[in-house]
């Protein structure tokens, strides 16, 4: 009898130890992890400095509530805001989807002030699974079982410049916010079209539309810049963060910029656990180190792709920093299992998109090992 809900496609082994980019199962078998806990373990598993900070904090206290000042919270918030090169403030959450919910509540309050009701979002977007963020998520198969969700959502085909321009022309005056991922993660590691970014820059601010950039997966150095929107010259009003920011423990953040930090008044929003002191301690190490690694992340991403052999099974490779998507020509339902047999752990979307999110401090020799196994996998006649 299984007493827990099994809602995930689990691997068929149990992890005994995780270190760097390596997982070791209970039988002693070694695996190379190419997706770092789906982008959570930005500095790899069991990073000594992150663990030390977390352990030291646990010896002081594990939770005290948000009625008390925490220096680590202020230090992380300062780094997050300073890397936007603007002024702003941070609200901490427990996860990425909660960061999106905080942004949605701010949008709701702004809507009440302006009378604007519509929110634009894109197909293939992933903003989370709680009811508000699910309303923004672009995958119908995720939304449909839980509808009706939030109303007044305008869904636009991602990277369809003409459809986006038409939506802006038609709905700008009644739109309060636009939510977007600068690089879609679950949507296949696809970067926003620069023509759409230009339309956003030229119209959203003038139309007093809030721009919310979801950086839960692509932010915090993953793409070689601190924030992924910086590749596109965007000027977000709100940024949502999660995944890597907690050093492996639950933590998220909503960064309010351009005056949006005044939308919430004391008591408008809150959380029992966030920001958790132990998550903050590890997270401070993570954001400090990432801020110093950006150039190297960019180089490693380019090197990673250069090591993947051109192959007829590969339709396209998309790469920005160490956020890499490989679309295969045909679906391969057993691709993940075949990779596992070689000691390579892959995150595969829709049986044909390999999403690579290796640790940002992955060694070049480890990239060589990962890509060699990947090349062998794609060369296998049985695949």
C-alpha positions in Angstrom: 0.0 0.0 0.0 1.3 3.5 -0.9 0.2 6.2 1.6 1.5 9.1 -0.3 0.0 10.5 -3.5 2.1 9.6 -6.5 1.6 12.5 -8.9 5.1 12.5 -10.4 6.9 10.4 -12.9 9.5 9.1 -10.5 12.8 7.5 -11.3 13.0 3.9 -10.3 15.9 4.3 -7.8 16.4 5.9 -4.4 19.1 8.5 -3.8 21.6 7.8 -1.1 23.9 10.8 -1.6 24.1 13.8 -3.8 27.3 15.8 -4.3 28.0 18.4 -7.0 26.5 17.1 -10.2 26.5 13.5 -9.0 23.7 11.4 -7.5 24.5 8.0 -6.0 21.7 5.5 -5.4 21.3 3.0 -2.6 23.1 0.4 -4.6 26.1 2.6 -5.1 25.4 3.4 -8.8 26.6 6.9 -9.9 24.5 9.2 -12.1 25.2 12.6 -13.7 22.5 15.1 -12.9 21.9 17.5 -15.9 18.9 19.3 -14.4 19.9 20.2 -10.8 16.6 19.5 -9.1 14.8 21.2 -12.0 17.0 24.3 -11.6 17.0 24.5 -7.8 20.5 23.4 -7.0 22.3 26.3 -8.8 25.6 25.5 -7.1 25.2 21.8 -7.3 24.2 19.3 -4.5 25.7 19.6 -1.0 27.7 22.7 -1.7 30.0 23.1 1.3 29.5 26.9 1.8 25.7 26.6 1.5 25.5 23.7 3.9 27.8 25.5 6.4 25.6 28.6 6.3 22.5 26.6 6.7 23.9 24.5 9.6 25.2 27.6 11.4 21.8 29.2 11.2 20.0 26.1 12.4 22.2 26.2 15.5 21.0 29.7 16.2 17.3 29.3 15.3 15.2 27.7 12.6 12.1 29.9 12.7 11.1 33.0 14.5 8.3 34.4 12.3 8.3 37.6 10.2 7.7 39.8 13.3 11.5 39.9 13.7 14.2 41.5 11.5 16.5 39.2 9.7 19.7 40.6 8.3 20.0 37.9 5.7 16.7 38.9 4.3 17.8 42.5 3.9 21.1 41.4 2.4 19.5 39.2 -0.2 16.8 41.8 -1.0 19.6 44.4 -1.6 21.4 42.1 -4.1 18.1 41.3 -5.9 17.2 45.0 -6.3 20.7 46.3 -7.1 21.0 43.9 -10.0 18.0 45.5 -11.6 19.8 48.8 -11.5 16.6 50.4 -10.3 15.0 51.1 -6.9 12.6 48.7 -5.3 11.7 46.3 -2.5 11.3 42.6 -2.1 8.6 40.4 -0.6 9.8 36.9 0.3 7.7 33.8 -0.3 8.1 30.0 0.1 8.1 29.2 -3.7 7.9 30.5 -7.2 4.2 30.0 -7.5 3.7 32.0 -4.3 5.9 34.8 -5.8 3.5 34.9 -8.8 0.5 34.9 -6.4 2.0 38.0 -4.6 2.4 39.7 -8.0 -1.2 38.8 -8.9 -2.5 40.3 -5.7 -0.6 43.5 -6.5 -2.1 43.5 -10.0 -5.5 43.0 -8.5 -5.1 46.0 -6.2 -3.8 48.1 -9.1 -6.8 46.9 -11.1 -9.2 48.2 -8.4 -7.4 51.6 -8.6 -7.4 51.9 -12.4 -10.5 50.0 -13.4 -8.5 48.0 -15.9 -9.3 44.3 -15.7 -7.5 42.3 -18.4 -4.2 40.4 -18.0 -2.1 39.3 -21.0 -0.2 36.1 -20.9 1.3 33.7 -23.5 0.7 30.2 -24.7 3.2 27.5 -23.4 3.9 29.7 -20.4 4.3 28.1 -17.0 3.7 30.4 -14.0 2.8 27.8 -11.3 0.0 25.4 -10.2 -1.8 27.3 -7.5 -5.2 28.6 -8.7 -4.1 32.2 -9.5 -0.8 31.3 -11.2 -2.5 28.4 -12.9 -4.9 30.9 -14.5 -1.8 32.4 -16.2 -0.2 29.1 -17.2 -0.4 28.5 -20.9 -1.0 24.7 -20.9 -4.6 23.9 -21.3 -4.1 20.3 -20.0 -3.0 21.8 -16.7 -5.8 24.3 -16.5 -8.8 22.4 -17.8 -9.5 20.1 -14.8 -9.7 23.2 -12.5 -11.7 25.7 -14.5 -13.3 28.1 -14.1 -10.2 30.0 -13.0 -9.5 33.8 -13.0 -11.4 35.7 -15.7 -10.2 38.4 -18.1 -7.0 36.5 -19.1 -5.9 37.2 -22.7 -3.8 34.3 -24.1 -1.5 35.2 -27.0 0.5 32.6 -29.0 4.1 32.8 -27.8 6.4 34.6 -30.3 3.6 35.3 -32.8 4.5 39.0 -33.4 1.4 39.8 -35.5 -1.0 38.3 -32.9 0.7 40.1 -30.1 0.6 43.4 -31.9 -3.1 42.8 -32.6 -3.8 42.1 -29.0 -2.0 45.2 -27.9 -3.9 47.3 -30.4 -7.2 45.8 -29.3 -6.8 45.5 -25.5 -4.1 47.9 -24.3 -6.5 50.5 -22.8 -8.2 47.8 -20.7 -5.1 45.8 -19.8 -3.6 46.1 -16.3 -0.7 43.7 -16.6 1.4 41.5 -18.9 3.0 38.3 -17.4 5.8 36.7 -19.4 8.8 34.4 -19.1 11.7 36.0 -20.9 12.8 32.5 -21.7 10.1 29.8 -21.4 11.3 26.8 -19.4 8.5 24.3 -19.5 7.6 25.7 -22.9 10.8 24.2 -24.3 13.6 26.7 -23.4 12.4 29.3 -25.9 13.5 32.9 -25.8 11.0 35.8 -26.2 11.2 37.2 -29.8 13.1 40.5 -29.7 10.4 42.1 -31.9 7.8 41.4 -29.2 10.2 42.8 -26.5 10.4 46.0 -28.6 6.6 46.3 -28.8 6.5 45.8 -25.0 9.1 48.5 -24.4 7.3 50.9 -26.7 3.7 50.3 -25.6 3.4 48.8 -22.1 4.9 51.7 -20.1 2.9 54.3 -22.1 -0.2 52.3 -21.6 0.4 52.1 -17.8 0.5 48.3 -18.1 2.5 46.5 -15.4 5.1 44.2 -16.8 5.7 41.1 -14.7 8.8 39.0 -15.6 8.7 35.5 -14.3 12.3 34.6 -13.6 11.6 31.6 -11.4 13.6 29.3 -13.7 15.5 31.6 -16.0 16.6 34.2 -13.4 19.5 34.3 -10.9 22.4 33.8 -13.4 21.0 30.8 -15.2 21.2 32.5 -18.6 24.6 34.3 -18.1 22.9 37.5 -16.9 21.6 38.0 -13.4 18.1 38.3 -14.8 17.0 36.8 -18.1 15.0 39.9 -19.1 18.3 41.8 -19.4 19.0 39.9 -22.6 15.9 41.7 -24.1 16.2 45.2 -22.8 12.9 45.0 -20.9 12.0 47.1 -17.9 9.8 45.0 -15.6 7.7 46.5 -12.8 7.7 43.2 -10.9 10.0 40.2 -11.0 9.1 36.7 -9.6 11.8 34.4 -8.3 12.0 30.9 -6.8 13.8 27.6 -7.4 17.5 28.4 -6.9 17.2 31.3 -4.5 16.8 29.1 -1.3 20.0 27.1 -1.8 17.9 23.9 -2.0 15.3 24.9 0.6 11.9 26.5 0.0 12.2 30.2 -0.8 10.8 32.6 -3.4 10.8 36.3 -3.9 8.7 39.0 -5.6 10.8 42.1 -6.5 8.7 45.2 -6.8 10.2 48.0 -8.9 9.3 51.3 -10.5 7.0 52.4 -7.7 5.0 49.1 -7.5 6.5 48.6 -4.0 3.9 51.1 -2.7 0.9 49.1 -4.0 0.8 46.9 -0.9 0.2 48.5 2.5 1.0 46.8 5.8 -1.3 43.8 6.3 -2.2 43.4 2.6 -0.1 40.3 2.3 1.9 37.9 4.4 3.3 34.4 5.0 3.8 32.3 8.2 7.0 30.7 7.1 8.6 33.1 4.6 11.3 34.1 4.7 12.6 31.1 6.6 15.9 31.8 8.3 17.6 28.6 7.2 16.5 29.1 3.6 17.8 32.7 3.8 21.2 31.6 5.1 21.8 29.3 2.2 20.2 31.7 -0.2 22.5 34.5 0.7 25.5 32.3 -0.2 23.8 31.4 -3.5 23.0 34.9 -4.7 26.4 36.3 -3.7 28.3 33.6 -5.6 26.0 33.8 -8.7 26.6 37.5 -9.0 30.3 36.7 -9.4 29.9 33.9 -11.9 28.0 35.4 -14.8 30.7 35.6 -17.4 31.8 32.0 -16.7 28.2 30.8 -16.9 28.0 32.3 -20.4 31.2 30.6 -21.5 30.2 27.2 -20.0 26.8 27.3 -21.8 28.5 27.9 -25.1 31.0 25.2 -24.4 28.2 22.7 -23.5 26.5 23.2 -26.8 29.7 23.0 -28.7 30.3 19.5 -27.3 26.9 18.2 -28.6 27.4 16.5 -31.9 25.3 17.4 -34.9 22.8 14.6 -35.4 19.9 13.8 -37.6 17.9 13.1 -34.4 18.3 16.7 -33.3 15.9 19.2 -34.8 17.1 22.3 -32.9 19.3 23.4 -30.0 18.4 26.5 -28.0 20.9 27.9 -25.5 21.2 31.0 -23.3 23.9 30.6 -20.7 23.3 27.2 -19.0 19.7 27.0 -19.9 19.6 24.6 -22.9 16.8 23.0 -24.8 17.3 20.2 -27.4 14.3 19.4 -29.6 14.5 16.0 -31.2 13.1 15.3 -34.6 10.8 12.6 -33.3 9.4 11.7 -29.8 11.1 9.0 -27.8 8.9 7.9 -24.9 11.7 5.9 -23.3 14.5 8.5 -23.7 14.7 9.2 -20.0 15.0 5.5 -19.1 17.6 4.9 -21.8 19.7 7.8 -20.5 19.4 6.5 -17.0 20.8 3.2 -18.1 23.9 5.1 -19.2 24.2 6.9 -15.9 22.8 10.2 -17.2 19.7 11.9 -15.7 17.7 13.9 -18.2 14.5 16.0 -17.8 12.5 15.3 -21.0 9.5 17.4 -21.9 6.8 15.8 -24.1 9.1 12.9 -25.0 11.1 15.0 -27.4 12.6 18.1 -25.7 15.6 17.6 -23.5 15.8 20.5 -20.9 19.3 20.9 -19.5 19.8 23.0 -16.4 23.2 21.8 -15.0 24.7 23.3 -11.9 26.0 26.8 -12.7 29.4 25.8 -11.3 29.6 22.6 -13.3 33.2 21.8 -14.3 34.3 21.7 -17.9 35.4 18.1 -17.4 31.9 17.3 -16.1 30.4 19.0 -19.2 32.6 16.7 -21.3 31.3 13.6 -19.4 27.6 14.7 -19.7 27.8 15.5 -23.4 29.7 12.3 -24.2 27.0 10.2 -22.6 24.3 12.3 -24.4 26.1 11.8 -27.8 26.3 8.1 -27.1 22.6 8.1 -26.3 21.6 9.8 -29.5 23.9 7.6 -31.6 22.3 4.5 -30.2 20.5 2.7 -33.0 17.9 1.4 -30.6 16.7 4.9 -29.7 
